[in-house]
Amino acid sequence: MAFDDRSKLLRRYVIDAMRGGGRGHLGSSMSMVEILRVLYDSVLKFDPKNPQAADRDRFILSKGHGCLALYAILADRGFFPVSELESFCRPTSRLGGHPERGKVPGVEASTGALGHGVPIGVGIALAMRLQKKQSRVFVLTGDGEINEGSNWEALMAAAKHKLTNLTVMVDYNKLQSYGRTADVLDLEPLVDKFKSFGFVTHEVDGHDVAALEQIMKKLPFAKDAPSAIICHTIKGKGFPFAEGNPEWHHKSGMTETDIQQMYDCLT
């Protein structure tokens, strides 16, 4: 699948940040660029000039180590200047290796201690219902991350309370920090698991923008249950040397040669 100009641009923003910081989770970020793109371009209600608007939708990046992709789309949509991306992970920067609420405009939760995004999202969705707000809550979690039992406790609570304002998405790139997800702790049958926990669940190619837009237009999938989308992705998508390679989960001490190799993949 060839990338269009927008997907290439967002990936260049990620590389800009990695060049500035000399490090970053390339693989974890590139698997979810299209998911975030569709959310912020076509689905979420937000105002970059007023990030705390009461009627905004909430997006929680549970796999906080993939924050480079989130920073790229937030900068692109005007939450902070694109030029700030190159300050990533520098001592005086607010753009750290994990996103921090209250520091980075548009970030709804400080994440990266894995397994907490779904529980936080359930709490926010419940609060929205009690406040009779029409806002929606979206959580993007990693497949390795859902090894954590806290996710499944939260899913059961969401189903019990019939949180139709909650959508949980899984960036199912089949790899985690040190190996294949199937080898570390197999998740299959993943769709059936989500369904058995009370979520109306669909699958999609997580790099197909049109397919993502089509499936997200159908949200919520039911009037009496929360929704889940299993997004099949490729870790490091767009960079052949990194695709499906756990060594690119995170890289530090990057050289100009490394950075140029990345830019060359997007020409």
N, C-alpha and C positions, 0 to 999 in steps of 0.2 A: 504494500500500500504506500503510494507516494504521498508525502506531506504537501499540503498547500502552504502558501506564504505565511499564514497566521500561525500554524503549528511550528514552522521553522523559526519565526520571530520569537515565539515564547521560549523555544529551546536556546536560541542565541542569548536571550536574557539570562537563562540559567548559567550558560557558559560565562557570561560577563561576571556574574556573581562568583563563580568558581575561580575565575582569573583574579578577582580582587582578593578573595580569601585564601587562595592557594589550596583549597580543599573542598570537600562536599560529597553528598550522597547523590552521585550522578544516576546510578541505576534506579534507585528508589524514586527519584524525581521524574525521570523520563517516562516511566510506565504510566504516569497519571496526568500528563500534560493535557491530553484531549478531554479527559473527564472534567478537569477544572475549567478548561476552556468553555465547554458546553454549559457548565453550571453558571459561570460568571457572564457569559455572553447571552444566554437564552433562558435561564431558569430562575436564578436568585433575584430577589428584590432587595436592593441596597442603594445607598447614596454615599459615594466616596467622600463627599464634602461633609457628610454627617454620619460617620461610621457607627454611631451609637443610636441612630434613629429607632424609636420604639417599635415601629411597624416593620422593621427589616426582617428578612429571613436570616437564619443562622447557619453558617457552615463551619464544621469542626473537622480539622485535619488530625485524625487520631494518630496516624503514622507521622508524627511530628518530624522525624528525621528527613522526610521528603519535603521539607519546608522551602527548598529552592524553587520548586514549581509553584508553590503558593505565593512566594514573594514575587515571582515573575508576573503572575496574573494580577496580583494586587497593584503592583507598580503600573502595569499596562492599563489597568482600569482607573488609575488616578488616585489611589489611596496614599501614595507617596511618590516622589520623583523616580523615574527610571534610572537616573544617574546614581541614585543611592544604592543600587544593587551592588556596585563595585566595592562598597564598604563592608560587604558580607564578612562576618567573623573577625573584623578588626576590633581592637580593644575599645574604641569609642563608638562602635556601631550599635544600633538597636536591632540589627538583623543578625541574630545569633544562629547557632547550629540547630536550634529548635525554636519554634515560634512562641512568643510570649504575649499573652493578653495584657493590655494596659500599656504596652510599650510599642507594639507594631499596629498601626491602624488597620482595621479589618480582621484582625486575629481574635477569634471568639474564645479560645481556650489555650492555656499553656500546655503543650502536649509533647510527647516523646518518651515519657514514662509510659510504656505501651500498655494498652488494655483499658485505658480510662476514657477514651473519646466517646464510645457508645454509652457508658453510664452517664457521662456528662450530658450527652444529647438527650437521653431519656428524661433526665431531670429538667432540662430546659423545655422539652416538649410538654411535660406535665405542667410546668409553670405557665406556659403559653395558654394551655387549655383553661387553667384556673382563672387566668386573667382575661379569658374570652377574646384572645387575639387570634388573628387569622394567619399569623406568620408560620412559616414552616422551618423544620430543622433537618439538615442534611449532615451525615457523618460519613467520612471516607476512612476506612480502616485497611490495614495491610493484611495479606493472607497469613503471613507468619505471626502477626500480632494476635490473630484470633485463636492462637494457642492458649491465650490467657483466659482463665475461667470467668473473670469479671465481665467479659463480653456476653457470655451466655446467660449469666444471671440477669444482666440488663435487658437482653432480648426477651427473656421470659416476662419481665416486668412490663416491657413495652406492649407485648401481646395481651397481657392481662388487662391493661388499661386502654387497649384498643387505640393506640396513638397513631391515628391516621395522618397526623402532621409530622411524622418522623419517617425519614428514608435513610436506611443504612446501605452504603455501597462498599463493596470489597474490591480492592485493587489486587486481583488474583493473577499475579505475575509468576507464580509457582516457585519463587525463590525467596529465601530469607537470608540473614546476614552471613551464614556459613554453609549453606547447602540448599538442596532442593526441599521444598516444603513437604513433598510426599515422603521424603526420607527422614526428615526431622520429626514430624508428627503429621501423618496423613490426614487431610481434611475431608476427603471424599467419603460419601456423596455430599458435597457441600450444599447444593441447591436443596436437596431433600432435608438436610439438617435445618436450614433456615425455615423451610416450610413446616417442619415438625415443631419448631419453636414458635409458630404462630404468625410468621411473616408471609405475605403474598410476594413471591419471589420470581424474578425473571433474570435471564442471562443476556449479555450483549458483548460484542467486540469493543473493548475499551479504547481502541484507537480509531474507530469508525465514527466520525463526527456526526454524519447523518443518522446512523443507527442510534447513537446516544441521544440525539435530539428527539428522535421519534419515541424512544422508550420513556424519556423523562417527561414528554408531553402528556403521557398517560397517568402520571402521578396525581393523587394517590391511586394505587392499584385496586383498592377496595374501600368501602365506606365504613368498615368496622374492624380494620386491621392495619398494622404498620406495613411499610413496603421495604423490599430489599432488592438491590441490583448487583448481581455478580458480574463484574467487569473483567473479561479475559484480556490480559495485557502481556507485554513483553518487557522484562526488566532491562533498562538501558535502551529502550526503543529509539531507533534512529542512528545508533552508533554501533556498527557491526562488531567492533572489538569489545564492546561492553554488553551486547545483547545476550542475555542468558548466562552471563558470566558473574558468579558471586564475588569475584575479586573486585568488581566495580560497584559493589554495594556502597562502599565509601572509599574515597581516595584522598590522601593528604600529600603535602610536599610536591604539588604539581608543578611541572616546568612549562615554559612557554611552548615547547614542542608538543607537550600533551594538550595544551589548550588549542593550539593551531590545528592539531589533528581533529579535535572536536568541531571547530568551525568549518574545516574542510568537508566534513560529512554533510553539511547543510547547504553547500553551494549547488 
